[in-house]
Amino acid sequence: MKKLFLLILLGLLYFNTDGLAKIISINFNNGTATLLDNSDICGVAEATNWNNIYNNGGTGLQSSEPIGLVDSDGIDDGTSLTYKVGYSFYNSNGWGSQADKNYKMMEGWFGLRDDDDGFIIVNNIPPAMAANGYDVYVYFDSNASSSDPRNMNFNIGTYNLFGMEIYRYAGEFIESAGDSFANATVGNYVVFRGLTGTDMVLNGRCDSTYRATINGIQIVETDEKVLPGAISINFNKYSDTELASDAIAGVEPLTNWNNFNEADGLNHSSDVALIDNKGIASGAMIRWQGGSAWENSDTGSGGNDKMMKGYYGLDVDAGDYITVSNIPLSLTSVGYNVYVYYNSDENNRTMWMTIAGETIVGIETGADFAGDFIEADNSQGNYVVYRGLDSDNFTLTAYASSNRAAINGIQIIPVTPTVTSPSPANNDAQIPIETGFSWQGRYVDFEPVFNLYYGVDAENLSLKAEGLVDGQYQPTEPLQLDTQYFWRVDMIDGSTDPATVYPGHIWSFKSYKNPYKVIHWAMEQTLWQENNYYIVDGSGWENDGLIVAQEPNQVDFGIGVVGNAIKLDGDASVNINSANGLPLEVNDSWTMTVFVKVGSDRHMLTRIAGFGDEDQRELMLSVDGSFAFLYQGSEILDSNIKPEINRWYSLAVVCKAGQDLSLYVDGQLAAQCLLPIDFTSPADDALLARTYAKRYSFVGSIDEFIIWDDAISQMDIELEAGKLPMTGDANRDRSVNLYDVGLIANDWMADNYVSIANVVLADFDSYVEDEFEIVADNWATGSLVLLNEQGNNALSWDYDLGDCHRIGFEYTPSIISDDFAGYVSASILAKRLSGDSGSLYCSLYGADGGLPVTVEYPGGIEALPLGQWQRWDIDLADVLLWRTDSIGLADGIGQLAKIEIGCHSQTGGAGNILFDDIVLTGTGQCYNNFNLTDMDSDCIVTVNDFAIIAHSWLDSE
């Protein structure tokens, strides 16, 4: 009766007069333009009296003292805020003028980032809110866009939530969900549900160089009971038996144990704060006096083994004790049980343990902990339980028949019947639509039954099943794709009259987004039939059919079969007859994925796939050997990735109607066009003509081919790309094994990764005579030719010098358009076939028409290796800085206009030199010679790359 009266009283004190739950709202902003008035209504949980926390810009911001907070009724009941943030800013687009004040709340923001060591702390959350449970809404909105998304991770204790921001707030709040940066969904707020601590520490970080933005916070009391935070305490001698935050131990298997060992002192008369099983400050405190700390001989490594190995020794004659005080209202209002664990290395030690005047005798089992918990009540076992306590403090004293009583750990567990361990877990995403539901009934001393509710409206959940007894349910109908679901399980005690219902907490998850596939074709077998190849499709979509060659219409000219893949080696395109007439329009969203292996000839452009209508979309390999994409015949994307010979690639093209077109190579974004090209423009007509003028045949193979009628997610693309080759397959042998780990280890030790960006000015492997403008000065006809050097084209220069003669040729780049000052070096591949006198020089000309900068090869022509390719590296630092205002010329070259390569000599001479790639190198992109082992593409080999391989290894068949 006292507890019922207390809960009624708390409800009167802490719920406002209109019946709404208590809400504390915080608005982070920058400057008075983004302040909220007391009457402004904002947030998902609509509330007034927002607390304005602002600073006029800057970095390293920190509150000098706690800031008092009021609730939505304007009442100050002791809650306070402290913060340290890396940055304060606002979005500067006039949102403050909107009638909807949510725009104003979402304008200014504070930023948190790992290296800022920042935090936002709310202290002294009202005890009634902690007892009833509360949700925390964290709002985020900054300057991100669809082309520059920002992924953010927020955490309170060990509770992590991930969100993705790609657009500004536009009048609608959208909840983000996800358990990693990779699968975070798009939105502008996240919700931490079911918290119970009186203190809350919020941290944030971003997956890029930016900070996680926090526009506002709402702490909203829930109107249903949630699991009060249990408290677990582990005593050790040494730190090696401490429990990690995610380690599970105890009769009630929980995480986030509080660890204390001999280093913390055997006598600790001052209070130490305790966290609860969610990792959040509980408000409870502990102090103790112990006579000794020991470890037994148990060698197990599990959570229970560690917890039961180390112990503190208590002896009442020595005044030893353990006191827990300030036990929160969330525990005292419902009652709690105290579990005391004991286990030493003394056989048959009898221990007398006392709490609140109740003494329970426990007798050791005669052996170390062997994996089973046995409750003792004046009998043998390894733990005792004090039930039904409700005081805000207790003191444990103990003594033993020999030596001191061994106290390994303590758990304080609420006795309210509760439904826990939901599956799907709260806030999970990408849940299969055929999912089943499961849960556990905890803290019960009756035979419970359960009622299951779920639906898309959290306020109006439908009863789906009742009277369940085994904690699980399998729906008879699948869920809807890409849908946010909410669900709840109520526990019923039928032994009372009427039956007692313990309402469950509302959990949520998002079902898997699996777009409908228009076609999925995979080569399984090929048969020659009626002058055509007949394919047997292994995808399960029954797309068996003929492969028809087009341009020319002879199947044996351009199409063949190698293994279970189509081989193309002629001027032909592939028409898979079952893919004709696809129901796709130009403005549809769609994804096309093709697995392709590049052949030995880089002179290629391929029509790998046409959609069978007038608006052709085609994957291609352009003449410079890079991946690109054709949309209605126009080349609008270029991945700048040169394909390796005889390697499988996964190419995925994603078209989001009216938004963008993206090309993924092996699951990684390679190129992007924000809007489809206007095909009626003269510029596009010229581009179309140039594209088809460079017509070459494709040499290579294609295998799996998928078309989706939706723009699928990057995670789905990566899953598809993981098939060929496998993620973690460093040596690309289609398996993940120790050899892959060895490759990473080798590259890790070598530490030869650099971050640079290459721009290939001239690649004579893909030289086309009418595309590159090369002119010469003072050389005979035929002295500058293109020849094949062991399968790779190179430029051959046959020179003949006279006395005091200078001779050379000029090259005009056609693709460099960046500021020349953005590059740090240039390189030219050269090979001397003959000649041994004179100097070899390279002159760089700027677009301003000034004097060139000339650099000579060290040691002259004679120093160039004979018959071997040599990379001639030119440091551009002098090129950019050699000019001074003293001679009236601007500093640096600026825009590169042309390159001159030549020789000069006082005595004459002749010879022949081969030249190939001319490359500019700058900062920006990632380049390394061992990219196969950089699994996460961050330009460096680290432990994370090992983790990727380890994960793939465990999942590998």
N, C-alpha and C positions, 0 to 999 in steps of 0.2 A: 504494500500500500504506500509506504514511504517513497519507493522508487516511482510509482505511478504519479503521485503528487508532484514529485520533483520534475518529471518530464512535462507535466501539464504546466507547471510554473515556468519552466524554461521556455515552453512554447509561447506563453503570454509575454515573457520578457523579450524574446529575441525574434518574434515575427511581427512585421508591421501591421498596422490596423486594417489594411485592406486585404489581409490574408495571404499576401505574397511572402515568399521566403526572403530572408535577410540577404542583402547584396552589398558588397563593397566594390566600388568601381574606381579605377585609376587611369588617368589620361596622361600619357607622356607626350610632350610637345616641345616645340622650339619657338619661343617668342609669344607675345600676347595675342597675335592673330589667330592662334590655334587653341586658345583657352575656351573652356566650356562654362556656360552660365549654370547656376544651380538648377534652373528649371529645364535645361536641355535634356531631352530623352535620347539615350544612345544605347548601343550594344545589342547583342542577340538576346540577352536577358534585359529587356528594356528597363532602364533605371535613370533616375535623376541624381543630383548631388554627386557628380563625378569629382574626384580629387585631382586637381591639376598639378602635375609635377613637371616643371619646365626649367630650361636653361638656355640662354641665348647662344647656342652653338658652341663648338669647340671639341676637344678631345680630352680623355682621361677625367671625365666628370665624376664627382663623388659627393654624396651628402655629408655635411659636417656633423650632423646629429640626426637622430630618428625624427621622422616627420609624422605627425598625427594624422589619422585617416578617419573620415566619417562614413556612415553607411548611407543607403539610398534615402533614408528618412532624415539625414542630416545629424544623426546621433553619433557622438564620439564615445566609444566604449573601450578605449585603450589600445586599439589596433594601431600599429606604426609601421613605417616604411623606411628602409635604408637602401642605398644603391651605390654601385660603382659601375660606370658604363664607359665604353670606348668613344662614343660619338653621339651627338644630338643634332638632328636635322629635321627638315620638313620638305614636303613634295612640291611646294611652290607652284601650284596650279590653280589657286583661287578657290579651293574647296570651301573655305570659310564662308563664302557668300551663299552657299546652298541652304535652302530651307531645311533639308534633312540634316540634322546635326551629326549624323554618323559620318558624313563627309569630313566634317571638322575634326572629329575624334581620330579619323584615319589619316589625317594629314601629317601631324608631327610625330616623330619617333625617336627613341633611344636605341643604340646599337650595342650588341654584345658579341664578343668574339673570344676564341680560346686564349690568344696571346694577350688580350686585354686583362685577363684574370678578373673579369667582371662578374657582377651578380646583382640580383634584385631580391631583397629579403622583406617579407612581411611577418612581423612578430605580433604575438598576443592576439591571434585570431580568437574571437569569443568562444568560450568553452562549449556553449550550446551548439555552435556551428560545427565544432570538432566532434561533438557527441552524435549529431545527426548526420554528419558527413557533408562535404561540399564539393562542387566542381569549380575548376579554374579555367577561365577562357583567356587565351593569349592571342591578341590581334596583331597581324603583321601586314604591312603594306609600304613599299618604298618605290624605288625607281626602276624595278625590273620590267622586262617586256618578254614577249614570246620569243624574240631572237636572243635575249640575254636573261634567261630565267635565273631565279635565285632559290636554291634549296636550303632549308633551314632546319636545324635540330634544336628543340627546346627540351629541357629536362628539369624535373623536380625530384630530388633524390635520385633514385635509380629508374624512375618513370620517364621514358623517352618518347617523344612524339616528333614526327617529321612532316614538314609542309613544303609545298612548292608555290612560288609566286611568279606569275607571268603577266599580270595586268593590274592596273590600278583599280581601287574600289569604285564601283559604278552603281551603287545603290542596293547591292545584294551581298549578304554575308554567305560565304561558302566554306564549310568545314573541310580542312585538310586531314588526311590520314595516311599512315604508312609507318613501317618499322625500320626504314633505312632511307638514305638519300636517294637510292636508286628507284624505289617504288613509292615515293611521296606523291600524293595526289594534289592537284591544283586547288587552291583556295586562298582564304585570307584570315583564317583563325584555326587554332587547335583547342581541344578541350581535354584537360586532365580530370578524370572522373573518379569520384569515390575517395577523396582525400579526407584525412581525419586529424592531422597534426595541428597543434596550436601555433606552430611556426612553419614558414614555407620559404625555401630558397630556390629561386628560378635562375637557371643559366641558359645560355644560347650560343650557338655557333652556326657558321655558314659553310657550305662545301666549296666556296670559292674564296677569293681574297676579301670579300665583303663581310660586313657584320650581319648578324641576325637582327632584323628590325622588330621592335616591339612598340606598337602604337598605343596599346592599352591593355589592361588586365581587369577581369571581373572575377570576384570570388563569390560564388552563388551557393547558398545553402540548399541542399537537396530536400525534397519532401518525402523521401523514403529512407528507411534504415539502410546503412551500408556496413560492411565489415569493420568494426572498430580495430584499430591497429594493435596487434599483439606485440609483445616485447620479449626478445630472447637474449640471454646473457651467457657468454662463454668464458670460463676461467682456464688459464693455461700457465705453464711455467715459461715456455719459450714462444717466440713469435711464429715458429714453424708449424704450430698447431692452431694458429688463428684461422678463422673461417672467412673466405672471400665473401664479398657482398652477395654474390649469386649462389653461394654454396647452400645446400639444403640440409637441415639437420633437425632432430627432435621428434618426439612422439607426434606432435603436430608439426609436420615437415614444413619449415618456413625458411626464408632467406633473411638477409640483413641482420645477422647476429652482432651484438655488441661484444667486442673482444677485449679482455683484460688479462695481462700476464705480469710476471714478476717485475718487469721493467716499469710497470705503472705503480709499483710500490705495494708492499704487503699491508701497509697501514695507510689508508686514504680517508682522512677525516673530512675533507671537503667534497662537495657534491660534484658528480660528473654527469653530463647530460646523456640521455639514452635515445636512440632512434627506434622507430617501430618497424614492423615487417615490410613496410613500403620504402624504408630508407629515409623517412621523414622524421624530423624532430618531434618527439612525442610529448615533451614537457616533463616527463618523469626524470628523476635523478637517482644516482646510486652513490653510496659510500660504504666503506668496509674496513675491518681489521682482521687480518688473517695471520696465522702463525707461520705458514710455510707455503711454498708452491712446488708441485712435483709433477712428474709424468710417469705413467705406467709403461709397460713393455709392448703394448699393442702397436702393430706395424701397419695397420690399415690406412688407406689414404682417402676414404670417403668422408663426407661431411659428418656423419655420426661418429665415425672412428676418431676423427680429429677432436670433436667436441668431448668425447668420452675419454680421451687420452690424458690431457692436462687437467690439473685441479688445484684448488686452494684448500688448505687444511684449516678447520675451525675447532676450537676447544673453548668451552664456556669458562673453564677455570682460568684461562688466559685472557678472558674478556673479548674473545673473537666474535664477530657478527658481520652480517651483510644486511644493509638497510636500503630499501627502495622507497622513495618518497615522491610527492607531487604526481601520483598516478592520475592520469587524465580522466575527465568526466566520461569520455567515451568508453572507458573500462568500468569505472565505479558505478555508473548509472545502470549498467546491465549486469554487473557482477562478473567476477573473473575467478579462474582457477590458477594455482601456482604449482608448476612442475619443478621438482628439485631432483637433479640427476647426481648420482654418486657412483664412483667406481675407482678403486685404487689397485695397487699391486699386492695388497695384503689379503691372504685367503681368510675367508670367514670373519671379516671385520664387521662388527655390529655397530650401527650408528643410530643415535637418538637426535632427531631434527624437530625443531619447534618453531611455529609461526602462530602468533595471536593466541598463545596459551595452549595450542593443540600440538601434542607431541606424537610423531609417527616414527616407529622403529623400522629401519631397513637393514637387512642382512645381506652381505655380499654373496654372490653366487659361487664364489670360490675360484673364479677365473676372470681374465680380462674380458672386456666387452666383445661379444662374438657376433654382433649384428642384429640381435633381437632385444627390444625393450621389454622389460618385465616389471610391472608395477608391484611394489612392496607395500604391505600394510601389516606391520609386525611379522613380516615373513621375508623370504629371500626374493631379491630383485635387483634393479639398478636405478629405480626412481620412485619417488612418492608424490602424491598429489594432495594439495590443500584446496578444497572446493568451496565455492559460494562466498568468496570474500568480496567486500564492497568498500573497504576503507581506502583512503587516498595514500596509505603508506603501510608497510609491514617490515618487520625485522626477523631475519632468520638466524637462529643460534643452533649450534650442533656440537656433539662430542661423540667419541667412539670408544669401543672396548679396548682398543690398542692404538697408540698414536692419535692423530687428529682425524676428525671426520673429513672425508674427501668430498668436496663440492665441485662437480665438473661443470654444471650449468644450471640455469634457471629459465623457465618460460612462464610468462604471464599471459594467459589466454582468455579471451572473453567467452562467456558461457551462452550468449544469445545464439539460438539456432540460425545458421546462415548458409546460403548457397554460394559456393566458391568454385574455382577452377573451371571457368567457362571455356568451352570450345564450340565455335570459334571464339578466340580470345577477344577481349574488348579492344576496339579500334583496329582490328585486323583488316587487311585489304587483300584482294585477289583470292577470295574464298570460292572454291568450286561450287557451281550451282547445284550439284548433287550432294552437298554437304549434309552431314548429320550433326545433331546437337548432343553435347554431353556436359555434365556438371557433377559436383559433389555436394552432399549435404553434410555440414560440419557443425560441431558443438551441439549435438542432439543426444538425448537419452530416451528417445521414443522411436517407433518405426515410422519414418516419414513417407508421405507420398507427395508428388509434385505435379503442378499445373504449368504448362509451357505456353507462353504467349510470344508472338512475333508479328512483325509487319513493317511497313515503310513510314508510319506515323508514330513517333514515340509517345504521343499523347493518347493514341487510340489503338493499342495493340489488340490483336485478335487472339482468342483462346484457340490454340491448335491441338492441344492434347491435355487430358486430365487424368489424374489417378495413376501417374507413372511411378514405378517403384524402383527402377534400376538406374536412374540418373542418366538416361540417354533416350534419344528420339530420332527416328529417321523419317523425314517427310515423304509422303507418297508422290508429291509433285516437285519437280526441280524449281529452284529459285529463278528469278529474273536476272539476266545479265546486267552487269554494270549498275547495280542498284544498292543504295544505302539501306540496310536493314537494322531494326532495333528488336531486342528480345529480352525476355524476363522469365525467370523461373520462381514461382512461389512454393514455399514449403508448407505442408499442412500436417498438423498434429491431430489425428483423428481420435486420440484417447480422451480428449476433453469434450465437454458438451456446453455450448456448441464447439465445433472444431476450431482450433487456433490456427490462423493463417499468418505466416511470416513472409511478407512481401519481399521479393528479390530486387536487386538493383537492376537498372536498365543498362544493358550492354549494347554495343553496336558493331557492325562490320560492313564491309562493302564486297559485293559479289564480283566474281571474275568477269573482266571485259574480254569476251572472246568473239570478235566480229565474224560474221558469216563469211565463209570462203566461197568466192565465185568459182574458183577452180583450184584444185591441188593435184598436181601431176608429179609423179616420181618414177624414174626409169626403174623397172624391175626386170624386164626381159624384152628383147627385140627380135622380131621375126621378119624375114624377107617375104613379102606377099604381094603379088600382082604389081611388080615393079615399084613398090613402095615399101618402106619400113613400117611394120605394124608393132606398136608398143603395147606392153602389158603394164598398166599403172599400178604401182605398189602403195599408193597413198590411201587406198580405201575409198576413194571417191568414184571409182569405176569409170575412169577416163580413158579406157582403152581406145585406141584408134590409130589412124594413119598419120605419118609424118610426111608432109608434102613440101617439096622444094619449090621455091619461087626465085625467079631472076637468076639464072635461067631455070626453066621447068624440067630439069633433069636431076633425079634424085642422086645418081651416082657421081654427079659433078661436084656438088658442094656439101653433101651430107653423107656421113657414115656413122658407124657405131664403134665405140671403144669401151670395153667393159659394159657397165650399165649406164652409159651416158651417150649423148649425141655428140658426134664430132663434126665440126664444120671446118672446111678448108677451102672453100671457094666463094665466089661472089654470089651468095645465096642467102635467103632468110628462111626461117623455120616457121611453118604454119602447122600448129597442132590442131587438127580439125575440130576437136571437141571444145576448143577455146574460142571459136568464132561466135560472133554475135553476142558478146558479153553485155549485160544490161548496165553499162556505165556511160555516163555523160561527161562532158568536159568539166562541168562544175561539181561533179561528185567527189567525195573524199574516198580515197582508195590507197591500197598498198600493193606493190608488186615485188616479189622476192624471187631471185634466180640464183642458183649456185653455178658458178662458172669457173673453168680452169683455163688459164691463158696458154696459148701455144707459143712456138718458138719465134714466130715472125711478128715484130711489133708494128708493122705497117698494117693497121687494121681499123676497120669500122664495121660494126656488126649490127644488124637488125635482129637482136636476140628475140624480141617479142613485140608483136603488134597486137592491139586489142580487138582487131577485126572490125573496126568501124572507121569512119573517115578521119577521126582525130587520133593519129598514131602516137603512141608513147613507146619509146624504144630505148632500151639500155644499149650503150655503145662503149667501145674502146677507141679513143681518138687517136689521131696519127702520131701524137707524141707519146703514146703508150700509157696514158692515164685514163681512169674511168670517167665517164661522163654520162649524160642523159639527154635524150632527144624527146621533146614534147612537140608534137605536130611538126616534126622535121627541124626544129630549131634547137641548136646546142645551147642550153642555158645553164648547165652545171658542169663543173670540172673539179674532180676530187683532188687533183695534184698528187695522186698516188700512182706510181708506176707499178704495174703488176709484175710479180715475179713469175718466171717460167715454170710451168707444170705445178702450179699450186692452186688449190681450190679457194675461191673467194665466195662469200655470201654478199650479193648486191641487193639492197632493198631501196626502193623508191617510194616515198610517202607523199601523197598529194592531199593536203587539207584544203578543201574547196574554198577559194577566195582568200586564203591566208598565205600558204607557202608551199614550196616543193622542196623536199629534202632527199639527199642521197646518203645512204649508210653503207659503209664497206666493213664487212665482218662485225656488224653491230655497232660500229662507231660512226658518228656523224662526220661525213667527209665534205659535204658541200650543201649549200642552201640557197634557194632563191625565194625572196619574200613574196613575190606575186608572179603568176604566170605571165609570160611575155605577150604583148599585144601583137598578134600575128598580122594585123593590118598595117603596121608601121613600115615605112621604107627601110628602116634599119634592120628590122627582123627579116624582111625579104632578102636583103643583102646577106644576112647571116645564114639564112636558109640556103641560098645559092652557094655560099662558101662551104657550108657543111657537106653538101652532096657533091661538090667539086672534088673533095678529098676522099673519093670513094675507094676503099680498099677491101679486100676480103678478110674475113675473120678466121684466125687459126686458133682452135681451142675446143673445149668441150663444155656442154651444159648438162645439168642433171635435174635437180628438183626445181619446180616452177610453181609458185603460189600467187594467186590474186585474191585479195580481200576486198570486200565492198565497204571498207571503212579504213580510216587512218589509224593503224594499230599503234600501241605504245612502244617506246624505245625498249622497255623490258622485254616485250614480246619479240621485237626484232633481234635483241641479243640472244634470246632463247633459240630463235631460229638459226642465227648465225653460229651458235655453239655446236651445231651438228657437223659442219664441215668448215674448218677443223674444230676439234674440241677445245673449249676453254681450258687453259692450263697445259695444253700440248705444246711445250716449248720447242721440240724438235720436229713437230708436225708429222708424227708417224701414226696418227689417229689413235693413240693411246696415251694415258697419263700414268707415268711410272717414275721410278727413282732417277732415271736418266734425265728427265726433265728437271728434277730438283738439282741434279748435278750441274746442269747448264746454268741455272739461276745462281747457284753457289759460285761458279766460276766467274760469271759476270759481276756478281756482287763484290768478289775479291778484287776484280780488275778495276772496278770503279771508274770506268771510262765513258760515262754518259755525259753528254753536254746538251745544252738547250740552245739551238740555233735554228735559223730558217734559211732554206736554200731557194734561190730563184735561178732556174736554168735558163740562161740567155741563149745558148746554142747547144742543141743536142743532135749531133749529126747522125745518130741512130735513126732518127725520124726526119731526116732532111728532105725537104721538098723544094725543087729548084725555083719555082715561081713564088714561093712564100718568103724566103729569106733573101735579103738584098746584100750581095757580096760583090764588091768591086775591087780592082787591083790597080796598082800604080807601078809602072816600069817592070813589067814582067811579060814574058813571051806567052803567046797563045798556047793553051793547054797545060800551063804550069800549075793551075789551081783546079783540082778535080776531086770528085767524090768517089771513093773506092770502098770495097768491102774488106774489112780487116777481121778475118776469122769470124764471120757472122755478124759483125757490128760495123756500121758505116763510119768512116772517118774522112776528114778533109786532108788531102795530100797537097803539100806546097813544094814545088820543085823550083828552087831559087838559083840565080846565077848573078853573083856580085862582081862589079868592076872595081878598079882602084878608087878608094875614097867614095864609095857608092853606097846609097841607102835604098832599100827596096822593101816593099811590104804590101799588104792588102788590108782593106777596111771591112768591118762587119757592123751592120746597123741592127741593134736589137729591135724585135717587133713586139715583145710582150712585157718589157719592163716599164712600169708607169709610176712606181713608188719614188719617194724622195731618196736620192742616192745616199744622203747622210744617214739613212737607216741601216746601212750595211757596214760590216766590219772588215771583210776581206773578199777578195776575188780569187778564183783559181781557174787554170787552163790545163787540160790534159795534153801532153806533148810526148812524141816519140821521135828520136833522131834515127833516120835510116842511113844517112851519109852526110859528109861535111864536117869540118873541124876547125874552122876559123871564123872570126867575126863575133859580133855581139847579137844576142836575141833580145828584142825589146817589145814592150806592150805600152801603148799610149791610150789613155782614156780621155775622151772629149766630153765637155759639158754642153748643155743645150744653150748656154748663154753666149756661145761663140768665142769664148776666151781661149787662152793657151791651154794645150793639153798637159796632162801629167804623164811623164814617161818613166817607166820602171824597167830595169834591165835584169835578165836572168843572171844570178850570181855565177861568175866564172865563165860566162859566155857560152857559145854554142858547144864548145869542146866539153863543157861540164855537164851538158845534157846527156843522160845515159844513152848508149847506142843500143838500139833494138829493144828498148824497154820503155813502157809508159811511165811518165813522171808527172806528178801533180805539181804545177808551179803555183805556189800560194803568194798572193800579193796583199800585203797589209795596207788597208785603205786609210789608216790614221793619217799618214802623211798626205795622201791624196786629198783628204778633206780639209787639212789645216795648213797646207804649205803656202797658200797665198796670204798676203798681208795688205792692210789698207795703205801701207807706205808706198806701194807701187800702183795704187789706184785700182786694184782688182778686188772683187768680192771674195770672201773666204769660201773655200771649198768649191767643188764642181756643181753641187746641186743636182740637177736632173741629168742623168747619163744620156748622151746622144749617140755616140758610136765608139767602137774599139778598133784600134789599128795594131796589127801584129806584123813584125818585120825584122830584118837584119841590117846591120851596117858593118863596114870593114874598111880599113885604110889600105889593105893589101889585096882585096878581092877574095873570091872563093865561091864555091858552089856546093849544093847539097839538097837533101830532101827531108822534110819534117812533116809528121802527121799531127793533126790537131783534132781534139774531140771536145767534150763538154766544156763550155764556158759557164761558170757558176758564180753567182753573188751570194754571200753568206751574211746573215744578220741575226738579230735576236727576235724571238717570238714563238716560233713553232718548235716542236720537239724533233730532234734528229739524233739517231745513234746507230752504230753499226751492229748492235745486238738487240734489235727491237723484238725478237722472238721471245725474249725472256722478261721484257718489261710488260708484265701481264695486265697492269692497270693503266698503262699508257701515261704515266706521270713523269716520264723522262729519267727515271732513276730506278735502280733495282734495290728493293727494300724487303723487309720481312713480310709486308703485305703481299708481295708477289709470291712468296712461299705459301702464304695462307690461301691464295687463289688456287695454286696447284694442289695444295693439300685438300681443299674442299672438292675440287674436281676429281681428285684421286679417290676420295671416299665415295663419290657419286658415280664413279666410272664402272662400266661393265666390262 
